Amino acid sequence: MAKNINSEIIEDFNSDYELPLADALERGVEDKKCYNYLLEVGGDYYVGFTTQSPDTRLTQHIEDAKNGSLQKIHVALRRFGFLNEFSIIGEYKNEILGLVAEITNIKKYKATLNSTIGGEGNKYKVVERKNSLNEDVFFVQSKEGKQNILLK
């Protein structure tokens, strides 16, 4: 039998301060415009998430590459003389929707320059876990602790 999480039952959260994705979305999340972007370098792709201006985020990637970062995307930028194609592939009304879209877009674009499946945000992290039926489902973790999880 599925268990619904009531907004008053904060003590039921596990020690990682997480909720199943559906419960997190039902509970509500602060509106915060965010973006997914696609960065193509040498025929390979990187999908990113940002709450900043996408142009600002691209500039940061280039600066990190110039400063010797060893992330795959930064190594590729140096290899190809910083030549790239950059585009915004999605705009979202909150961080959780943007993070789920990032995970989906990394898979969709076969983004080999990403080092992870994505889902790491400013206030939240989307992770894959087993549910009570032993299925892989997404959970949302709050980076702000139990008392602040997903409260508008």
DSSP file (Angstrom, degrees, kcal/mol; ACC not computed):
  #  RESIDUE AA STRUCTURE BP1 BP2  ACC     N-H-->O    O-->H-N    N-H-->O    O-->H-N    TCO  KAPPA ALPHA  PHI   PSI    X-CA   Y-CA   Z-CA
    1    1 A M              0   0    0      0, 0.0     2,-0.1     0, 0.0   131,-0.0   0.000 360.0 360.0 360.0 131.2    0.0    0.0    0.0
    2    2 A A        -     0   0    0      1,-0.0     2,-0.5   130,-0.0     0, 0.0  -0.446 360.0-139.9 -73.7 145.0    1.4    3.4   -1.0
    3    3 A K        -     0   0    0     -2,-0.1     2,-0.4     2,-0.0    -1,-0.0  -0.925   7.9-147.1-108.7 124.5    1.9    5.9    1.7
    4    4 A N        -     0   0    0     -2,-0.5     2,-0.6    19,-0.0    19,-0.0  -0.725  17.1-130.0 -87.2 139.1    1.1    9.6    1.1
    5    5 A I        -     0   0    0     -2,-0.4     2,-0.3     2,-0.0     5,-0.0  -0.807  17.7-148.3 -93.7 121.6    3.3   12.1    2.9
    6    6 A N    >   -     0   0    0     -2,-0.6     3,-2.0     1,-0.1    21,-0.0  -0.683  19.1-124.9 -87.6 140.2    1.3   14.7    4.7
    7    7 A S  T 3  S+     0   0    0     -2,-0.3     3,-0.1     1,-0.3    -1,-0.1   0.709 110.0  56.2 -60.4 -19.6    2.9   18.2    5.0
    8    8 A E  T 3  S+     0   0    0      1,-0.2     2,-1.4     2,-0.1     3,-0.3   0.623  87.1  81.2 -85.7 -12.0    2.6   18.0    8.8
    9    9 A I    X   +     0   0    0     -3,-2.0     3,-1.1     1,-0.2     4,-0.2  -0.452  46.2 147.1 -96.1  65.1    4.5   14.8    9.1
   10   10 A I  G >   +     0   0    0     -2,-1.4     3,-1.8     1,-0.2    -1,-0.2   0.832  63.8  67.0 -67.2 -32.6    8.0   16.2    8.9
   11   11 A E  G 3  S+     0   0    0     -3,-0.3    -1,-0.2     1,-0.3    -2,-0.1   0.652  87.6  69.5 -67.5 -12.8    9.4   13.6   11.3
   12   12 A D  G <  S+     0   0    0     -3,-1.1    -1,-0.3     2,-0.0    -2,-0.2   0.614  74.9 105.9 -78.5 -11.3    8.7   10.8    8.7
   13   13 A F  S <  S-     0   0    0     -3,-1.8     6,-0.1    -4,-0.2   133,-0.0  -0.368  74.8-118.5 -66.3 146.7   11.5   12.2    6.4
   14   14 A N    >   -     0   0    0      4,-0.5     3,-2.1     1,-0.1     4,-0.2  -0.208  35.7 -89.1 -79.4-179.8   14.6   10.1    6.4
   15   15 A S  T 3  S+     0   0    0      1,-0.3   131,-0.1     2,-0.1    -1,-0.1   0.665 125.3  60.9 -67.7 -15.4   18.0   11.3    7.5
   16   16 A D  T 3  S-     0   0    0      2,-0.1   126,-0.3   129,-0.1    -1,-0.3   0.441 107.5-124.0 -89.0   0.9   18.8   12.6    4.0
   17   17 A Y    <   +     0   0    0     -3,-2.1   125,-2.6     1,-0.2     2,-0.3   0.976  59.1 147.6  56.7  61.2   15.8   15.0    4.1
   18   18 A E  E     -A  141   0A   0    123,-0.2    -4,-0.5    -4,-0.2   123,-0.2  -0.914  34.0-167.9-131.6 155.9   14.2   13.6    0.9
   19   19 A L  E     -A  140   0A   0    121,-2.2   121,-3.5    -2,-0.3   131,-0.0  -0.959  39.4 -93.6-132.7 150.6   10.8   13.0   -0.6
   20   20 A P  E  >  -A  139   0A   0      0, 0.0     4,-2.5     0, 0.0     3,-0.4  -0.371  44.9-111.3 -58.4 148.3    9.7   11.0   -3.6
   21   21 A L  H  > S+     0   0    0    117,-2.8     4,-2.6     1,-0.2     5,-0.2   0.889 116.3  52.0 -52.2 -47.4    9.5   13.3   -6.7
   22   22 A A  H  > S+     0   0    0    116,-0.3     4,-2.0     1,-0.2    -1,-0.2   0.898 111.9  46.5 -59.9 -40.7    5.7   13.1   -7.0
   23   23 A D  H  > S+     0   0    0     -3,-0.4     4,-2.3     2,-0.2    -1,-0.2   0.886 111.1  52.3 -68.6 -38.4    5.3   14.1   -3.3
   24   24 A A  H  X S+     0   0    0     -4,-2.5     4,-1.5     1,-0.2    -2,-0.2   0.923 111.8  45.5 -63.2 -43.8    7.9   16.9   -3.6
   25   25 A L  H  < S+     0   0    0     -4,-2.6    -1,-0.2    -5,-0.2    -2,-0.2   0.875 112.7  51.1 -68.0 -36.7    6.0   18.4   -6.6
   26   26 A E  H  < S+     0   0    0     -4,-2.0    -1,-0.2    -5,-0.2    -2,-0.2   0.884 107.6  53.2 -66.2 -38.0    2.7   18.0   -4.9
   27   27 A R  H  < S-     0   0    0     -4,-2.3   125,-0.3    -5,-0.1    -1,-0.2   0.851 114.9-119.1 -67.7 -34.4    4.0   19.8   -1.8
   28   28 A G     <  -     0   0    0     -4,-1.5     2,-0.3    -5,-0.2    -1,-0.1   0.012  20.6-134.2 106.8 146.9    5.2   22.7   -3.9
   29   29 A V        -     0   0    0     -4,-0.2   123,-0.1   123,-0.1     3,-0.1  -0.973  32.9 -93.2-135.7 146.4    8.5   24.4   -4.6
   30   30 A E        -     0   0    0     -2,-0.3    65,-0.5   121,-0.2     2,-0.3  -0.344  46.1-110.6 -57.5 133.6    9.5   28.1   -4.7
   31   31 A D  E     +D   94   0B   0     63,-0.1     2,-0.3   121,-0.1    63,-0.3  -0.545  51.1 157.2 -67.6 128.3    9.2   29.6   -8.1
   32   32 A K  E     -     0   0B   0     61,-2.3    60,-0.1    -2,-0.3    -2,-0.0  -0.811  40.7-124.6-156.3 108.5   12.7   30.3   -9.4
   33   33 A K  E     +     0   0B   0     -2,-0.3     2,-0.3    18,-0.1    60,-0.2  -0.290  40.9 167.2 -58.7 134.4   13.3   30.6  -13.2
   34   34 A C  E     -D   92   0B   0     58,-1.9    58,-2.8    60,-0.1     2,-0.3  -0.940  19.0-143.2-146.3 168.1   16.0   28.2  -14.3
   35   35 A Y  E     -DE  91  50B   0     15,-2.9    15,-2.2    -2,-0.3     2,-0.4  -0.919   9.9-146.6-134.8 152.6   17.4   26.9  -17.6
   36   36 A N  E     -DE  90  49B   0     54,-2.2    53,-2.2    -2,-0.3    54,-1.3  -0.962  28.7-172.1-110.1 139.7   18.8   23.8  -19.3
   37   37 A Y  E     -DE  88  48B   0     11,-2.1    11,-2.3    -2,-0.4     2,-0.5  -0.935  18.7-138.5-133.0 157.3   21.4   24.5  -21.9
   38   38 A L  E     -DE  87  47B   0     49,-3.2    49,-2.1    -2,-0.3     2,-0.5  -0.966  13.8-169.9-117.4 126.7   23.3   22.4  -24.5
   39   39 A L  E     -DE  86  46B   0      7,-3.0     7,-1.6    -2,-0.5     2,-0.5  -0.967   6.0-164.8-119.4 114.7   27.0   23.0  -25.0
   40   40 A E  E     +DE  85  45B   0     45,-3.0    45,-2.1    -2,-0.5     2,-0.4  -0.883  11.7 172.8-104.3 126.9   28.4   21.2  -28.1
   41   41 A V  E >  S- E   0  44B   0      3,-2.4     3,-1.8    -2,-0.5    43,-0.1  -0.976  70.3 -17.2-135.0 118.9   32.2   20.9  -28.4
   42   42 A G  T 3  S-     0   0    0     -2,-0.4     3,-0.1     1,-0.3    -1,-0.1   0.790 126.6 -53.0  60.2  29.6   33.9   18.9  -31.1
   43   43 A G  T 3  S+     0   0    0      1,-0.3     2,-0.3     0, 0.0    -1,-0.3   0.417 118.1 106.1  86.4  -2.4   30.7   16.9  -31.8
   44   44 A D  E <   -E   41   0B   0     -3,-1.8    -3,-2.4    67,-0.1    -1,-0.3  -0.751  61.0-131.2-107.7 159.4   30.1   15.9  -28.2
   45   45 A Y  E     -E   40   0B   0     65,-0.4    68,-2.5    -2,-0.3    69,-0.4  -0.818  17.1-171.5-118.1 150.5   27.5   17.3  -25.9
   46   46 A Y  E     -E   39   0B   0     -7,-1.6    -7,-3.0    -2,-0.3     2,-0.5  -0.996  12.0-158.4-131.4 130.9   27.2   18.7  -22.4
   47   47 A V  E     -E   38   0B   0     -2,-0.4     2,-0.3    -9,-0.2    -9,-0.2  -0.942  17.5-176.2-109.8 131.6   23.8   19.5  -20.8
   48   48 A G  E     -E   37   0B   0    -11,-2.3   -11,-2.1    -2,-0.5     2,-0.4  -0.852  20.3-144.6-127.1 163.2   23.8   21.9  -17.9
   49   49 A F  E     +E   36   0B   0     -2,-0.3     2,-0.3   -13,-0.2   -13,-0.2  -0.963  25.9 167.3-121.2 138.7   21.3   23.4  -15.4
   50   50 A T  E     -E   35   0B   0    -15,-2.2   -15,-2.9    -2,-0.4    71,-0.0  -0.994  37.7-163.5-152.6 149.1   21.5   27.0  -14.2
   51   51 A T  S    S+     0   0    0     -2,-0.3     2,-0.1   -17,-0.2    -1,-0.1   0.383  80.9  80.5-102.1  -2.7   19.5   29.5  -12.3
   52   52 A Q  S    S-     0   0    0      1,-0.2   -17,-0.1   -17,-0.1    -2,-0.1  -0.291 106.2 -68.7 -87.4 178.2   21.9   32.2  -13.6
   53   53 A S     >  -     0   0    0      1,-0.1     4,-2.0    -2,-0.1     3,-0.4  -0.562  46.9-129.7 -62.0 131.4   21.8   33.9  -17.0
   54   54 A P  H  > S+     0   0    0      0, 0.0     4,-2.3     0, 0.0     5,-0.2   0.867 108.7  55.1 -56.4 -36.1   22.8   31.1  -19.4
   55   55 A D  H  > S+     0   0    0      1,-0.2     4,-2.2     2,-0.2     5,-0.1   0.893 106.3  51.3 -64.0 -38.3   25.4   33.5  -21.0
   56   56 A T  H  > S+     0   0    0     -3,-0.4     4,-2.0     1,-0.2    -1,-0.2   0.906 109.3  50.6 -62.4 -41.7   26.9   34.0  -17.5
   57   57 A R  H  X S+     0   0    0     -4,-2.0     4,-2.1     2,-0.2    -2,-0.2   0.891 108.6  51.3 -65.9 -39.2   27.1   30.2  -17.0
   58   58 A L  H  X S+     0   0    0     -4,-2.3     4,-2.3     1,-0.2    -1,-0.2   0.927 108.6  51.9 -61.5 -44.3   28.8   29.8  -20.4
   59   59 A T  H  X S+     0   0    0     -4,-2.2     4,-2.5     1,-0.2    -1,-0.2   0.891 108.1  52.3 -59.0 -40.3   31.4   32.4  -19.5
   60   60 A Q  H  X S+     0   0    0     -4,-2.0     4,-2.8     2,-0.2    -1,-0.2   0.904 107.4  51.7 -63.4 -41.4   32.0   30.5  -16.2
   61   61 A H  H  X S+     0   0    0     -4,-2.1     4,-2.3     2,-0.2    -2,-0.2   0.931 111.4  47.1 -60.2 -44.9   32.6   27.3  -18.1
   62   62 A I  H  X S+     0   0    0     -4,-2.3     4,-2.4     2,-0.2    -2,-0.2   0.911 113.0  48.6 -64.9 -42.0   35.2   29.0  -20.4
   63   63 A E  H  X S+     0   0    0     -4,-2.5     4,-1.7     2,-0.2    -2,-0.2   0.913 110.8  50.7 -63.5 -42.8   36.9   30.6  -17.4
   64   64 A D  H  <>S+     0   0    0     -4,-2.8     5,-2.3     1,-0.2    -2,-0.2   0.900 110.6  49.8 -61.5 -40.3   37.1   27.3  -15.6
   65   65 A A  H ><5S+     0   0    0     -4,-2.3     3,-1.5     1,-0.2    -2,-0.2   0.923 110.1  49.9 -63.4 -44.1   38.6   25.7  -18.7
   66   66 A K  H 3<5S+     0   0    0     -4,-2.4    -1,-0.2     1,-0.3    -2,-0.2   0.792 106.9  56.8 -64.4 -27.5   41.2   28.5  -18.9
   67   67 A N  T 3<5S-     0   0    0     -4,-1.7    -1,-0.3    -5,-0.2    -2,-0.2   0.312 124.6 -99.7 -89.8   9.0   42.0   28.0  -15.3
   68   68 A G  T < 5 +     0   0    0     -3,-1.5    -3,-0.2     1,-0.2    -2,-0.1   0.609  56.9 170.8  91.8  12.8   42.8   24.3  -15.8
   69   69 A S      < -     0   0    0     -5,-2.3    -1,-0.2     1,-0.1    -5,-0.0  -0.268  27.2-148.1 -56.1 142.8   39.7   22.5  -14.6
   70   70 A L        +     0   0    0      4,-0.1    -1,-0.1     5,-0.1    -5,-0.1   0.283  52.6 128.7 -99.6   9.8   39.8   18.8  -15.4
   71   71 A Q  S >> S-     0   0    0      1,-0.1     4,-2.4    -7,-0.1     3,-0.6  -0.387  72.2-114.8 -60.8 145.7   36.0   18.4  -15.9
   72   72 A K  H 3> S+     0   0    0      1,-0.3     4,-2.4     2,-0.2     5,-0.2   0.876 115.4  51.8 -51.8 -44.4   35.3   16.7  -19.2
   73   73 A I  H 3> S+     0   0    0     40,-0.6     4,-2.1     1,-0.2    -1,-0.3   0.874 111.0  47.8 -63.3 -36.4   33.6   19.7  -20.7
   74   74 A H  H <> S+     0   0    0     -3,-0.6     4,-2.0     2,-0.2    -1,-0.2   0.864 110.3  50.9 -74.5 -36.6   36.5   22.0  -19.8
   75   75 A V  H  X S+     0   0    0     -4,-2.4     4,-2.4     2,-0.2    -2,-0.2   0.928 111.8  48.8 -62.7 -44.5   39.1   19.6  -21.2
   76   76 A A  H  X S+     0   0    0     -4,-2.4     4,-2.2    -5,-0.2     6,-0.2   0.899 107.8  54.2 -63.3 -41.8   37.1   19.5  -24.4
   77   77 A L  H  <>S+     0   0    0     -4,-2.1     5,-3.7     1,-0.2     6,-0.3   0.926 111.4  45.0 -58.9 -44.8   36.8   23.3  -24.6
   78   78 A R  H ><5S+     0   0    0     -4,-2.0     3,-1.7     3,-0.2    -2,-0.2   0.926 110.6  54.6 -64.0 -43.7   40.6   23.6  -24.3
   79   79 A R  H 3<5S+     0   0    0     -4,-2.4    -2,-0.2     1,-0.3    -1,-0.2   0.877 113.2  41.8 -57.8 -40.2   41.1   20.9  -26.9
   80   80 A F  T ><5S-     0   0    0     -4,-2.2     3,-1.9    -5,-0.1    -1,-0.3   0.052 118.6-105.6-100.6  25.4   39.0   22.6  -29.5
   81   81 A G  T < 5S-     0   0    0     -3,-1.7    -3,-0.2     1,-0.3    -2,-0.1   0.797  71.1 -64.1  60.7  30.1   40.3   26.1  -28.8
   82   82 A F  T 3 <S+     0   0    0     -5,-3.7     2,-0.3     1,-0.3    -1,-0.3   0.555  92.8 150.0  69.9   9.8   37.1   27.1  -26.9
   83   83 A L    <   +     0   0    0     -3,-1.9     2,-0.3    -6,-0.3    -1,-0.3  -0.583  19.5 149.4 -71.6 133.6   35.0   26.7  -30.1
   84   84 A N        -     0   0    0     -2,-0.3     2,-0.5   -43,-0.1   -43,-0.2  -0.988  47.3-128.3-158.8 162.0   31.5   25.7  -29.1
   85   85 A E  E     -D   40   0B   0    -45,-2.1   -45,-3.0    -2,-0.3     2,-0.4  -0.988  31.3-170.1-114.7 128.6   27.8   25.8  -30.0
   86   86 A F  E     +D   39   0B   0     -2,-0.5     2,-0.3   -47,-0.2   -47,-0.2  -0.973  11.8 161.3-126.1 130.9   25.6   27.0  -27.1
   87   87 A S  E     -D   38   0B   0    -49,-2.1   -49,-3.2    -2,-0.4     2,-0.5  -0.998  38.5-120.6-147.8 150.3   21.8   26.9  -26.9
   88   88 A I  E     +D   37   0B   0     -2,-0.3   -51,-0.3   -51,-0.2     3,-0.1  -0.786  26.5 180.0 -86.2 126.9   19.1   27.1  -24.3
   89   89 A I  E     +     0   0B   0    -53,-2.2     2,-0.3    -2,-0.5   -52,-0.2   0.462  62.0   7.9-109.5  -3.5   17.0   23.9  -24.6
   90   90 A G  E     -D   36   0B   0    -54,-1.3   -54,-2.2     2,-0.0     2,-0.4  -0.912  49.5-154.7-173.4 147.3   14.5   24.6  -21.8
   91   91 A E  E     -D   35   0B   0     -2,-0.3     2,-0.3   -56,-0.2   -56,-0.2  -0.995  23.3-169.5-126.1 135.0   13.2   27.2  -19.3
   92   92 A Y  E     -D   34   0B   0    -58,-2.8   -58,-1.9    -2,-0.4     3,-0.0  -0.894  28.9-133.9-131.2 154.0   11.5   26.0  -16.1
   93   93 A K  E    S+     0   0B   0     -2,-0.3   -61,-2.3   -60,-0.2     2,-0.3   0.646  87.7  19.8 -84.7 -14.3    9.5   27.7  -13.4
   94   94 A N  E  > S-D   31   0B   0    -63,-0.3     4,-1.9     1,-0.1     5,-0.2  -0.980  78.3-107.7-151.6 166.2   11.3   26.0  -10.5
   95   95 A E  H  > S+     0   0    0    -65,-0.5     4,-2.4    -2,-0.3     5,-0.2   0.864 112.3  53.6 -63.1 -41.0   14.5   24.2   -9.6
   96   96 A I  H  > S+     0   0    0      1,-0.2     4,-2.4     2,-0.2     5,-0.2   0.929 109.4  47.8 -64.9 -44.6   13.1   20.7   -9.3
   97   97 A L  H  > S+     0   0    0      1,-0.2     4,-2.1     2,-0.2    -1,-0.2   0.901 113.3  49.8 -61.0 -39.6   11.5   20.7  -12.8
   98   98 A G  H  X S+     0   0    0     -4,-1.9     4,-2.0     2,-0.2    -2,-0.2   0.874 110.5  49.2 -65.4 -38.4   14.7   22.1  -14.2
   99   99 A L  H  X S+     0   0    0     -4,-2.4     4,-2.0     2,-0.2    -2,-0.2   0.894 111.1  48.4 -70.7 -39.9   16.8   19.3  -12.5
  100  100 A V  H  X S+     0   0    0     -4,-2.4     4,-2.3     1,-0.2    -2,-0.2   0.911 111.9  50.8 -64.9 -40.8   14.5   16.5  -13.7
  101  101 A A  H  X S+     0   0    0     -4,-2.1     4,-3.2    -5,-0.2     5,-0.2   0.883 106.5  55.2 -63.3 -37.7   14.7   18.0  -17.2
  102  102 A E  H  X S+     0   0    0     -4,-2.0     4,-2.4     2,-0.2    -1,-0.2   0.939 108.4  47.6 -60.4 -46.3   18.5   18.1  -17.0
  103  103 A I  H  X S+     0   0    0     -4,-2.0     4,-1.6     1,-0.2    -2,-0.2   0.925 114.8  46.8 -59.3 -45.1   18.6   14.4  -16.2
  104  104 A T  H  X S+     0   0    0     -4,-2.3     4,-2.8     1,-0.2    -2,-0.2   0.912 113.0  48.6 -63.2 -44.3   16.2   13.7  -19.1
  105  105 A N  H  X S+     0   0    0     -4,-3.2     4,-2.8     2,-0.2    -2,-0.2   0.839 105.3  57.3 -70.0 -33.1   18.2   15.9  -21.5
  106  106 A I  H  <>S+     0   0    0     -4,-2.4     5,-2.1    11,-0.2     4,-0.4   0.926 113.9  40.7 -60.4 -42.9   21.5   14.3  -20.6
  107  107 A K  H ><5S+     0   0    0     -4,-1.6     3,-0.9    -5,-0.2    -2,-0.2   0.937 115.0  51.5 -68.6 -46.9   20.0   11.0  -21.6
  108  108 A K  H 3<5S+     0   0    0     -4,-2.8    -2,-0.2     1,-0.3    -3,-0.2   0.896 117.2  37.5 -58.5 -45.0   18.2   12.4  -24.7
  109  109 A Y  T 3<5S-     0   0    0     -4,-2.8     3,-0.3    -5,-0.1    -1,-0.3   0.406 103.5-127.0 -89.9   2.5   21.3   14.1  -26.1
  110  110 A K  T < 5 -     0   0    0     -3,-0.9     2,-1.5    -4,-0.4   -65,-0.4   0.957  31.8-159.3  48.2  55.7   23.7   11.3  -25.1
  111  111 A A    > < +     0   0    0     -5,-2.1     3,-1.4    -6,-0.2    -1,-0.2  -0.496  20.9 175.8 -75.7  89.0   25.8   14.0  -23.4
  112  112 A T  T 3  S+     0   0    0     -2,-1.5    -1,-0.2    -3,-0.3   -66,-0.1   0.620  73.5  65.9 -72.1 -13.4   29.2   12.3  -23.1
  113  113 A L  T 3  S+     0   0    0    -68,-2.5   -40,-0.6    -3,-0.1     2,-0.3   0.524  82.2  93.3 -87.4  -4.8   30.8   15.4  -21.7
  114  114 A N    <   -     0   0    0     -3,-1.4   -66,-0.0   -69,-0.4   -69,-0.0  -0.694  61.7-159.1 -83.1 140.8   28.7   15.2  -18.5
  115  115 A S  S    S+     0   0    0     -2,-0.3     2,-0.2     0, 0.0    -1,-0.1   0.625  73.8  29.0 -92.8 -15.9   30.3   13.3  -15.7
  116  116 A T  S    S-     0   0    0      1,-0.0     3,-0.1     0, 0.0    -2,-0.0  -0.752  88.9-100.6-133.2 178.1   27.1   12.5  -13.8
  117  117 A I        -     0   0    0      1,-0.3   -11,-0.2    -2,-0.2   -10,-0.2   0.570  66.4-127.1 -77.5  -7.8   23.4   11.9  -14.6
  118  118 A G        +     0   0    0    -12,-0.1    -1,-0.3     1,-0.1     3,-0.1  -0.472  66.6 126.3  93.4-168.6   22.7   15.4  -13.5
  119  119 A G        +     0   0    0      1,-0.2     7,-2.7    -2,-0.1     2,-0.7   0.532  36.5 131.8  94.5   6.9   20.2   16.6  -10.9
  120  120 A E  B     +B  125   0A   0      5,-0.2    -1,-0.2   -21,-0.1     5,-0.2  -0.842  30.7 163.9 -97.7 112.9   22.5   18.7   -8.7
  121  121 A G        -     0   0    0      3,-2.3   -25,-0.0    -2,-0.7    -3,-0.0  -0.315  49.4 -95.4-113.9-164.0   20.9   22.1   -7.9
  122  122 A N  S    S+     0   0    0     -2,-0.1     3,-0.1     1,-0.1    -1,-0.1   0.919 118.1   9.6 -81.9 -49.0   21.3   25.0   -5.5
  123  123 A K  S    S+     0   0    0      1,-0.1    20,-3.1    19,-0.1    21,-0.5   0.646 130.8  38.3-103.5 -21.2   18.6   24.0   -3.0
  124  124 A Y  E     - C   0 142A   0     18,-0.2    -3,-2.3    19,-0.1     2,-0.4  -0.887  55.3-156.6-133.9 158.5   17.8   20.5   -4.1
  125  125 A K  E     -BC 120 141A   0     16,-1.9    16,-3.2    -2,-0.3     2,-0.6  -0.998  14.5-146.4-133.4 132.2   19.3   17.4   -5.5
  126  126 A V  E     + C   0 140A   0     -7,-2.7     2,-0.3    -2,-0.4    14,-0.2  -0.887  27.4 174.9-100.6 123.3   17.3   14.8   -7.5
  127  127 A V  E     - C   0 139A   0     12,-2.6    12,-3.2    -2,-0.6     2,-0.5  -0.872  30.2-118.1-127.9 157.6   18.6   11.2   -6.9
  128  128 A E  E     + C   0 138A   0     -2,-0.3     2,-0.3    10,-0.2    10,-0.2  -0.841  41.2 157.9 -99.3 132.3   17.5    7.8   -8.0
  129  129 A R  E     - C   0 137A   0      8,-2.9     8,-3.1    -2,-0.5     2,-0.4  -0.910  43.5 -95.6-142.2 167.3   16.4    5.3   -5.3
  130  130 A K  E     - C   0 136A   0     -2,-0.3     6,-0.2     6,-0.2     2,-0.1  -0.712  37.0-148.0 -84.5 137.7   14.3    2.2   -4.9
  131  131 A N    >   -     0   0    0      4,-2.2     3,-2.1    -2,-0.4    -1,-0.0  -0.276  41.2 -81.0 -91.2-172.8   10.7    2.6   -3.8
  132  132 A S  T 3  S+     0   0    0      1,-0.3    -2,-0.0     2,-0.1    -1,-0.0   0.676 132.9  54.4 -66.4 -16.4    8.7    0.2   -1.7
  133  133 A L  T 3  S-     0   0    0      2,-0.1    -1,-0.3     0, 0.0     3,-0.1   0.263 119.6-110.4 -96.8   9.9    8.0   -1.8   -4.9
  134  134 A N  S <  S+     0   0    0     -3,-2.1     2,-0.3     1,-0.3    -2,-0.1   0.774  73.7 139.4  64.7  29.7   11.7   -2.1   -5.6
  135  135 A E        -     0   0    0     -6,-0.0    -4,-2.2     1,-0.0     2,-0.6  -0.767  60.9-110.7 -99.4 148.2   11.4    0.2   -8.7
  136  136 A D  E     + C   0 130A   0     -2,-0.3     2,-0.3    -6,-0.2    -6,-0.2  -0.700  51.7 160.4 -76.7 120.1   13.9    2.9   -9.5
  137  137 A V  E     - C   0 129A   0     -8,-3.1    -8,-2.9    -2,-0.6     2,-0.3  -0.921  39.7-102.2-136.2 162.6   12.2    6.3   -8.9
  138  138 A F  E     - C   0 128A   0     -2,-0.3  -117,-2.8   -10,-0.2     2,-0.3  -0.688  31.0-169.1 -90.7 140.8   13.5    9.8   -8.4
  139  139 A F  E     -AC  20 127A   0    -12,-3.2   -12,-2.6    -2,-0.3     2,-0.5  -0.899  16.5-133.7-120.7 152.7   13.6   11.4   -4.9
  140  140 A V  E     -AC  19 126A   0   -121,-3.5  -121,-2.2    -2,-0.3     2,-0.4  -0.942  17.4-160.7-110.6 125.3   14.3   15.0   -4.1
  141  141 A Q  E     -AC  18 125A   0    -16,-3.2   -16,-1.9    -2,-0.5     2,-0.4  -0.866  13.1-135.6-103.5 138.1   16.7   15.9   -1.4
  142  142 A S  E     - C   0 124A   0   -125,-2.6     3,-0.5    -2,-0.4   -18,-0.2  -0.781   6.3-160.8 -88.6 133.8   16.7   19.2    0.3
  143  143 A K  S    S+     0   0    0    -20,-3.1   -19,-0.1    -2,-0.4    -1,-0.1   0.493  87.9  64.8 -86.8  -4.7   20.2   20.8    0.8
  144  144 A E  S    S-     0   0    0    -21,-0.5    -1,-0.2     1,-0.3     3,-0.2   0.404 109.4-106.7-100.9   1.7   18.8   23.0    3.5
  145  145 A G    >   -     0   0    0     -3,-0.5     3,-1.3     1,-0.2     4,-0.4  -0.161  42.7 -58.1  96.8 168.3   17.8   20.4    6.0
  146  146 A K  G >  S+     0   0    0      1,-0.3     3,-1.2     2,-0.2    -1,-0.2   0.857 125.8  56.5 -55.3 -45.0   14.7   18.8    7.3
  147  147 A Q  G 3  S+     0   0    0      1,-0.3    -1,-0.3    -3,-0.2    -2,-0.1   0.703 113.0  41.0 -68.4 -17.2   12.9   21.9    8.6
  148  148 A N  G X  S+     0   0    0     -3,-1.3     3,-1.1    -4,-0.1     2,-0.3   0.364  77.7 137.3-110.1   5.2   13.1   23.6    5.1
  149  149 A I  T <  S-     0   0    0     -3,-1.2  -131,-0.1    -4,-0.4   -25,-0.0  -0.362  84.5 -30.8 -66.1 118.6   12.3   20.8    2.8
  150  150 A L  T 3  S+     0   0    0     -2,-0.3     2,-0.5     1,-0.2    -1,-0.3   0.771  90.0 144.9  51.7  40.0   10.0   21.8    0.0
  151  151 A L    <         0   0    0     -3,-1.1    -1,-0.2     1,-0.1  -121,-0.2  -0.938 360.0 360.0-107.2 127.4    8.1   24.5    1.9
  152  152 A K              0   0    0     -2,-0.5    -1,-0.1  -125,-0.3  -121,-0.1   0.496 360.0 360.0 -70.2 360.0    7.0   27.5   -0.1
